[in-house]
């Protein structure tokens, strides 16, 4: 993956100031979860080295694992060609899903 000079202002946040973040296990490639970030939670993620999100329901920031101990240590962050989604590869400690599953994507349609 080509690393380029990054400017936070170049990302396309939605009208609520949010951008979807797909969280992926850096070793296995498994998709662990989808959450939303705003500019401040992305700044916190970059600063802490742990994922920080904006909770749309609680209207507050949350560092993944702060209460559960199931932290996500950031290994890399990439953005898509349209600059409106993030892919964050992490070292997951414990489970990613609040249900106790390793991934939030444990229900199958096909």
C-alpha positions as CSV (number, residue, x, y, z in Angstrom):
1,X,0.0,0.0,0.0
2,X,1.4,3.4,-1.0
3,X,1.9,5.8,1.9
4,X,1.2,9.4,0.9
5,X,1.2,12.7,2.8
6,X,-2.2,12.8,4.6
7,X,-4.4,15.8,5.3
8,X,-7.4,15.3,7.5
9,X,-9.3,17.9,5.6
10,X,-9.2,15.8,2.4
11,X,-11.5,13.2,3.9
12,X,-15.2,13.4,3.0
13,X,-17.3,13.3,6.2
14,X,-21.1,13.1,5.8
15,X,-23.4,16.0,6.6
16,X,-23.4,14.9,10.3
17,X,-19.6,15.1,10.3
18,X,-19.1,11.3,10.3
19,X,-17.1,8.8,8.3
20,X,-17.6,5.0,8.4
21,X,-14.6,3.0,9.7
22,X,-14.3,-0.6,8.9
23,X,-12.2,-2.4,11.5
24,X,-10.1,-5.4,10.3
25,X,-7.8,-7.8,12.1
26,X,-4.3,-7.0,10.8
27,X,-3.2,-10.7,10.9
28,X,-6.2,-12.6,9.7
29,X,-7.9,-10.0,7.6
30,X,-11.2,-10.8,9.3
31,X,-13.6,-7.9,9.4
32,X,-14.3,-7.2,13.0
33,X,-16.8,-4.3,13.1
34,X,-18.0,-1.1,11.5
35,X,-18.2,2.1,13.5
36,X,-18.2,5.9,12.8
37,X,-15.6,8.5,13.4
38,X,-15.7,12.3,13.3
39,X,-12.6,14.4,13.0
40,X,-11.9,14.5,16.7
41,X,-12.3,10.8,17.2
42,X,-9.9,10.2,14.3
43,X,-7.4,12.6,15.9
44,X,-7.7,10.8,19.2
45,X,-7.2,7.4,17.4
46,X,-4.0,8.8,15.8
47,X,-2.8,10.2,19.1
48,X,-3.6,7.2,21.3
49,X,-2.8,4.4,18.9
50,X,-6.2,2.8,20.0
51,X,-9.5,3.1,18.1
52,X,-11.8,5.9,19.3
53,X,-15.2,6.3,17.8
54,X,-18.2,8.6,17.9
55,X,-21.3,6.9,19.3
56,X,-24.3,8.0,17.3
57,X,-26.8,6.7,19.9
58,X,-25.1,8.1,23.0
59,X,-23.7,11.2,21.3
60,X,-20.2,10.7,22.9
61,X,-16.7,9.5,22.2
62,X,-15.7,6.0,23.2
63,X,-12.3,4.4,23.1
64,X,-12.9,0.8,22.2
65,X,-12.0,-1.4,25.2
66,X,-12.0,1.3,27.8
67,X,-14.8,-0.4,29.8
68,X,-14.5,-3.9,28.4
69,X,-10.7,-4.3,28.2
70,X,-11.2,-5.4,24.5
71,X,-8.9,-2.8,23.1
72,X,-8.0,-2.3,19.4
73,X,-4.4,-1.3,18.8
74,X,-4.0,0.5,15.5
75,X,-1.6,-1.0,13.0
76,X,-2.6,1.0,9.9
77,X,-5.2,3.4,8.6
78,X,-6.2,3.7,4.9
79,X,-9.0,5.5,3.1
80,X,-10.8,4.5,0.0
81,X,-10.6,6.0,-3.5
82,X,-13.6,8.3,-2.8
83,X,-12.1,9.4,0.5
84,X,-15.4,8.7,2.3
85,X,-14.6,5.5,4.2
86,X,-11.7,4.3,6.4
87,X,-10.1,0.9,6.7
88,X,-8.4,0.5,10.1
89,X,-6.3,-2.6,10.7
90,X,-5.9,-3.4,14.4
91,X,-4.5,-5.9,16.8
92,X,-7.7,-6.9,18.6
93,X,-7.4,-7.8,22.3
94,X,-10.4,-10.0,23.3
95,X,-13.6,-9.8,21.2
96,X,-14.7,-6.9,19.0
97,X,-18.5,-7.3,19.4
98,X,-20.5,-6.2,22.4
99,X,-22.4,-9.5,22.2
100,X,-19.2,-11.5,23.0
101,X,-18.5,-12.6,19.5
102,X,-15.1,-12.1,17.9
103,X,-16.6,-10.1,15.1
104,X,-19.8,-8.1,14.8
105,X,-20.4,-10.0,11.5
106,X,-21.3,-13.4,12.9
107,X,-24.8,-13.6,11.3
108,X,-24.9,-15.1,7.8
109,X,-27.4,-14.5,5.0
110,X,-25.8,-16.8,2.5
